[in-house]
Amino acid sequence: MQAKLGAVVMSALTLMYLWLLGGKGLILLTQPILMGKVMGGFILVLPLVAAWGIWAELRFGMRIEKMAAQVEGEGRWPITDIPIRPSGRPEKAAAEAAFERIRNEVDQAPADWHSWFNLGLAYDANGDRRRARASMRKALRMRSGK
């Protein structure tokens, strides 16, 4: 719940910033100098790109959350026995052992989206966010049949 609240607050602050930036872009568009108009146009494009990025990230998070609920409801949550450090991160040796087990499951069932979802969790437990997101995206594509 804390992560959701953080995402909402950061999104709201970013949107407020983009609103203010868009206002500056509109002011520049009204300037008589061509360079001001060009800069104003570019400044207006920036909020659109940022808003799209925020939407894409929030949508990704909501879809992953639905998948997680389904996996948990099916009783297929892969990482339940890893000790957690006081910082909230998993202990490295246990996370690496879980990763090896889950990676072998992906090798055994590469067409099962559950395997890729679980691999994403294992990558995340090991601190590799880039690969975790890539595995989660693959699981989403496989689950939706794309």
KOLVO-156441 format. One record per residue (C-alpha): residue in one letter; x, y, z; residue number from 0. Coordinates in steps of 0.001 Angstrom, whole numbers, always signed. Layout:
KOLVO-156441
+----+---------+---------+---------+-----+
| aa |      xx |      yy |      zz |   i |
+----+---------+---------+---------+-----+
|  A |       X |       Y |       Z | NUM |
...
+----+---------+---------+---------+-----+
END
This chain:
KOLVO-156441
+----+---------+---------+---------+-----+
| aa |      xx |      yy |      zz |   i |
+----+---------+---------+---------+-----+
|  M |      +0 |      +0 |      +0 |   0 |
|  Q |   +2895 |   +2339 |    +771 |   1 |
|  A |   +4298 |   +1851 |   -2734 |   2 |
|  K |    +930 |   +2754 |   -4280 |   3 |
|  L |    +692 |   +5889 |   -2187 |   4 |
|  G |   +4223 |   +6851 |   -3192 |   5 |
|  A |   +3422 |   +6313 |   -6866 |   6 |
|  V |    +271 |   +8428 |   -6619 |   7 |
|  V |   +2056 |  +11254 |   -4785 |   8 |
|  M |   +4999 |  +11281 |   -7204 |   9 |
|  S |   +2656 |  +11152 |  -10200 |  10 |
|  A |    +630 |  +14048 |   -8815 |  11 |
|  L |   +3754 |  +16122 |   -8193 |  12 |
|  T |   +5083 |  +15345 |  -11653 |  13 |
|  L |   +1772 |  +16264 |  -13263 |  14 |
|  M |   +1717 |  +19542 |  -11335 |  15 |
|  Y |   +5231 |  +20301 |  -12567 |  16 |
|  L |   +4213 |  +19440 |  -16122 |  17 |
|  W |   +1164 |  +21711 |  -15818 |  18 |
|  L |   +3427 |  +24586 |  -14804 |  19 |
|  L |   +5885 |  +23732 |  -17569 |  20 |
|  G |   +3041 |  +23643 |  -20105 |  21 |
|  G |   +2006 |  +27135 |  -18978 |  22 |
|  K |   +5523 |  +28408 |  -19661 |  23 |
|  G |   +5394 |  +26760 |  -23073 |  24 |
|  L |   +2151 |  +28581 |  -23895 |  25 |
|  I |   +3687 |  +31887 |  -22814 |  26 |
|  L |   +6663 |  +31264 |  -25103 |  27 |
|  L |   +4321 |  +30484 |  -28007 |  28 |
|  T |   +2878 |  +33994 |  -27727 |  29 |
|  Q |   +6298 |  +35643 |  -28072 |  30 |
|  P |   +6957 |  +37516 |  -31325 |  31 |
|  I |  +10394 |  +35924 |  -31792 |  32 |
|  L |  +10492 |  +32682 |  -33800 |  33 |
|  M |  +12967 |  +31041 |  -31371 |  34 |
|  G |  +10501 |  +31650 |  -28514 |  35 |
|  K |   +7740 |  +29950 |  -30472 |  36 |
|  V |   +9985 |  +26977 |  -31291 |  37 |
|  M |  +11050 |  +26630 |  -27656 |  38 |
|  G |   +7417 |  +26918 |  -26543 |  39 |
|  G |   +6445 |  +24120 |  -28938 |  40 |
|  F |   +9187 |  +21848 |  -27641 |  41 |
|  I |   +8273 |  +22638 |  -24047 |  42 |
|  L |   +4661 |  +21637 |  -24784 |  43 |
|  V |   +5765 |  +18308 |  -26232 |  44 |
|  L |   +7682 |  +17436 |  -23067 |  45 |
|  P |   +4594 |  +17260 |  -20808 |  46 |
|  L |   +2841 |  +15029 |  -23337 |  47 |
|  V |   +5732 |  +12578 |  -23407 |  48 |
|  A |   +6003 |  +12621 |  -19617 |  49 |
|  A |   +2261 |  +12077 |  -19169 |  50 |
|  W |   +2434 |   +9114 |  -21550 |  51 |
|  G |   +5377 |   +7716 |  -19535 |  52 |
|  I |   +3497 |   +8067 |  -16260 |  53 |
|  W |    +441 |   +6372 |  -17729 |  54 |
|  A |   +2523 |   +3517 |  -19170 |  55 |
|  E |   +4264 |   +2886 |  -15834 |  56 |
|  L |   +1041 |   +3005 |  -13812 |  57 |
|  R |    -652 |    +672 |  -16300 |  58 |
|  F |   +2308 |   -1732 |  -16128 |  59 |
|  G |   +2115 |   -1720 |  -12325 |  60 |
|  M |   -1638 |   -2369 |  -12304 |  61 |
|  R |   -1292 |   -5253 |  -14749 |  62 |
|  I |   +1538 |   -6806 |  -12717 |  63 |
|  E |    -541 |   -6423 |   -9567 |  64 |
|  K |   -3434 |   -8337 |  -11184 |  65 |
|  M |   -1048 |  -11051 |  -12302 |  66 |
|  A |    +421 |  -11274 |   -8805 |  67 |
|  A |   -3051 |  -11658 |   -7295 |  68 |
|  Q |   -3807 |  -14446 |   -9756 |  69 |
|  V |    -526 |  -16252 |   -9030 |  70 |
|  E |   -1077 |  -15926 |   -5293 |  71 |
|  G |   -4694 |  -17087 |   -5638 |  72 |
|  E |   -3520 |  -20161 |   -7526 |  73 |
|  G |   -1046 |  -20932 |   -4764 |  74 |
|  R |   +1912 |  -20632 |   -7136 |  75 |
|  W |   +3827 |  -17839 |   -5384 |  76 |
|  P |   +7443 |  -18964 |   -5825 |  77 |
|  I |   +9393 |  -17101 |   -3175 |  78 |
|  T |   +8023 |  -17650 |    +312 |  79 |
|  D |  +10963 |  -18916 |   +2338 |  80 |
|  I |  +13641 |  -16270 |   +1795 |  81 |
|  P |  +14844 |  -14574 |   +4985 |  82 |
|  I |  +14544 |  -10798 |   +4877 |  83 |
|  R |  +17212 |   -8411 |   +6203 |  84 |
|  P |  +16212 |   -5462 |   +8420 |  85 |
|  S |  +16432 |   -3240 |   +5324 |  86 |
|  G |  +13572 |   -5211 |   +3743 |  87 |
|  R |  +15752 |   -6788 |   +1039 |  88 |
|  P |  +16138 |  -10574 |    +823 |  89 |
|  E |  +19322 |  -12238 |   +2071 |  90 |
|  K |  +21642 |  -12583 |    -901 |  91 |
|  A |  +22502 |  -16295 |    -622 |  92 |
|  A |  +18864 |  -17323 |    -231 |  93 |
|  A |  +17782 |  -15065 |   -3106 |  94 |
|  E |  +20458 |  -16542 |   -5366 |  95 |
|  A |  +19383 |  -20094 |   -4492 |  96 |
|  A |  +15756 |  -19234 |   -5244 |  97 |
|  F |  +16847 |  -17638 |   -8516 |  98 |
|  E |  +18632 |  -20805 |   -9634 |  99 |
|  R |  +15580 |  -22924 |   -8783 | 100 |
|  I |  +13209 |  -20594 |  -10640 | 101 |
|  R |  +15522 |  -20250 |  -13638 | 102 |
|  N |  +15504 |  -24046 |  -13942 | 103 |
|  E |  +11684 |  -23939 |  -13863 | 104 |
|  V |  +11745 |  -21484 |  -16789 | 105 |
|  D |  +14053 |  -23860 |  -18685 | 106 |
|  Q |  +11566 |  -26690 |  -17991 | 107 |
|  A |   +8449 |  -24694 |  -18982 | 108 |
|  P |   +9429 |  -21732 |  -21195 | 109 |
|  A |   +5894 |  -21370 |  -22597 | 110 |
|  D |   +4260 |  -20909 |  -19180 | 111 |
|  W |   +3751 |  -17265 |  -18239 | 112 |
|  H |   +3859 |  -18247 |  -14551 | 113 |
|  S |   +7505 |  -19251 |  -15010 | 114 |
|  W |   +8403 |  -15855 |  -16449 | 115 |
|  F |   +6472 |  -14028 |  -13739 | 116 |
|  N |   +8316 |  -16031 |  -11103 | 117 |
|  L |  +11630 |  -15319 |  -12824 | 118 |
|  G |  +10824 |  -11611 |  -12642 | 119 |
|  L |  +10289 |  -11945 |   -8891 | 120 |
|  A |  +13586 |  -13804 |   -8572 | 121 |
|  Y |  +15452 |  -11145 |  -10545 | 122 |
|  D |  +13898 |   -8479 |   -8333 | 123 |
|  A |  +14902 |  -10353 |   -5175 | 124 |
|  N |  +18467 |  -10344 |   -6503 | 125 |
|  G |  +18373 |   -6610 |   -7218 | 126 |
|  D |  +18290 |   -6836 |  -11027 | 127 |
|  R |  +15345 |   -4556 |  -11779 | 128 |
|  R |  +15994 |   -4295 |  -15516 | 129 |
|  R |  +15771 |   -8050 |  -16067 | 130 |
|  A |  +12894 |   -8315 |  -13586 | 131 |
|  R |  +10852 |   -5847 |  -15639 | 132 |
|  A |  +11766 |   -7610 |  -18890 | 133 |
|  S |  +10620 |  -10967 |  -17462 | 134 |
|  M |   +7396 |   -9419 |  -16190 | 135 |
|  R |   +6721 |   -7862 |  -19606 | 136 |
|  K |   +7255 |  -11247 |  -21240 | 137 |
|  A |   +4856 |  -12846 |  -18738 | 138 |
|  L |   +2259 |  -10159 |  -19510 | 139 |
|  R |   +2594 |  -10757 |  -23271 | 140 |
|  M |   +2322 |  -14518 |  -22846 | 141 |
|  R |    -658 |  -14246 |  -20502 | 142 |
|  S |   -2539 |  -11992 |  -22883 | 143 |
|  G |   -1631 |  -14182 |  -25860 | 144 |
|  K |    +311 |  -11561 |  -27819 | 145 |
+----+---------+---------+---------+-----+
END
